[in-house]
Amino acid sequence: MKFPWKETPILYGEDARRFEEEMKRVDNMSKEERRANAEALSKRYEAICKKWNLVVKI
């Protein structure tokens, strides 16, 4: 690697609360919801690549 890894920042206040809530939300997702999210993300990624004429290599 060219650059060393940076330390993970410590979250405080509202950022920490928001992160904690998001982690709870993700943990409570069903397999179907996770699969639907992954498929939607993949479609958006492909659309962006097509718009910008990028080669999609997955």
BADREN-18694 format. One record per residue (C-alpha): x, y, z; residue number from 0. Coordinates in Angstrom, 3 decimals, padded with zeros to 6 digits. Each point is the difference from the previous one (the first is absolute). Last residue first. Layout:
! BADREN-18694
@px=X | py=Y | pz=Z | k=NUM
...
This chain:
! BADREN-18694
@px=-017.820 | py=-006.606 | pz=-010.866 | k=57
@px=001.602 | py=001.834 | pz=-002.884 | k=56
@px=-002.198 | py=002.713 | pz=-001.491 | k=55
@px=001.816 | py=002.077 | pz=-002.632 | k=54
@px=-000.928 | py=003.665 | pz=000.319 | k=53
@px=-001.956 | py=001.950 | pz=-002.595 | k=52
@px=-001.066 | py=002.670 | pz=002.542 | k=51
@px=-003.723 | py=-000.707 | pz=-000.386 | k=50
@px=000.604 | py=-003.753 | pz=-000.306 | k=49
@px=002.121 | py=-000.056 | pz=003.151 | k=48
@px=-002.639 | py=002.020 | pz=001.830 | k=47
@px=-002.759 | py=-002.379 | pz=-001.126 | k=46
@px=002.094 | py=-003.033 | pz=001.015 | k=45
@px=000.545 | py=001.417 | pz=003.480 | k=44
@px=-003.706 | py=000.819 | pz=000.389 | k=43
@px=-000.921 | py=-003.562 | pz=-001.010 | k=42
@px=002.566 | py=-001.480 | pz=002.411 | k=41
@px=-001.277 | py=002.171 | pz=002.844 | k=40
@px=-003.567 | py=-001.135 | pz=-000.644 | k=39
@px=001.117 | py=-003.649 | pz=-000.059 | k=38
@px=001.935 | py=000.374 | pz=003.257 | k=37
@px=-002.938 | py=001.715 | pz=001.695 | k=36
@px=-002.396 | py=-002.734 | pz=-001.163 | k=35
@px=002.392 | py=-002.698 | pz=001.277 | k=34
@px=000.289 | py=001.715 | pz=003.390 | k=33
@px=-003.774 | py=000.334 | pz=000.224 | k=32
@px=-000.451 | py=-003.685 | pz=-000.915 | k=31
@px=002.573 | py=-001.064 | pz=002.582 | k=30
@px=-001.923 | py=001.904 | pz=002.648 | k=29
@px=001.202 | py=003.300 | pz=001.408 | k=28
@px=000.254 | py=000.385 | pz=003.778 | k=27
@px=003.805 | py=000.261 | pz=000.081 | k=26
@px=-000.120 | py=002.848 | pz=-002.537 | k=25
@px=-002.388 | py=002.029 | pz=002.136 | k=24
@px=002.035 | py=-000.576 | pz=003.171 | k=23
@px=003.196 | py=001.121 | pz=-001.780 | k=22
@px=-001.784 | py=003.110 | pz=-001.276 | k=21
@px=-001.130 | py=000.882 | pz=003.527 | k=20
@px=003.561 | py=-000.342 | pz=001.322 | k=19
@px=001.421 | py=002.148 | pz=-002.799 | k=18
@px=-002.592 | py=002.729 | pz=000.602 | k=17
@px=000.730 | py=-000.011 | pz=003.737 | k=16
@px=003.761 | py=000.233 | pz=-000.590 | k=15
@px=-000.404 | py=002.847 | pz=-002.507 | k=14
@px=-002.331 | py=001.832 | pz=002.399 | k=13
@px=002.583 | py=000.050 | pz=002.773 | k=12
@px=003.380 | py=-001.604 | pz=-000.588 | k=11
@px=001.531 | py=-002.294 | pz=-002.590 | k=10
@px=003.558 | py=-001.260 | pz=000.342 | k=9
@px=001.961 | py=000.153 | pz=-003.245 | k=8
@px=001.380 | py=-003.223 | pz=-001.465 | k=7
@px=003.775 | py=000.263 | pz=-000.158 | k=6
@px=001.501 | py=000.569 | pz=-003.423 | k=5
@px=001.393 | py=-002.919 | pz=-001.957 | k=4
@px=003.474 | py=000.527 | pz=-001.410 | k=3
@px=000.366 | py=001.295 | pz=-003.574 | k=2
@px=001.380 | py=-001.721 | pz=-003.093 | k=1
@px=-001.110 | py=-003.469 | pz=000.739 | k=0
